[in-house]
Amino acid sequence: MPSDRLANCPQNALSAEVTRLVDAHGRLETAEAAALIGCSDWMVRKLYDEGELTGVRIGKHRRIDKASAEAYRDRDKKAAGE
């Protein structure tokens, strides 16, 4: 049974599999999006909650669309005159 296989699987292997599935969709964790944009994790969460960044919520976690983070970074640079 599938549940038996999961019960014998190390917990870190299960979380690694989930991360690979999320990455396959071009989404970033908040820390990764923050590094890309050049801001804090808190700011990424705020931008997502305000609709400035797109992505999905998975439980309490947010996964930010990489294209959305890149577009925000580019808009922010343009607005700053860089």
Beta strands, then each sheet from edge to edge (+ up, - down):
strand 1: 27-28
strand 2: 55-58
strand 3: 61-65
sheet 1: 1+ 3- 2+
end
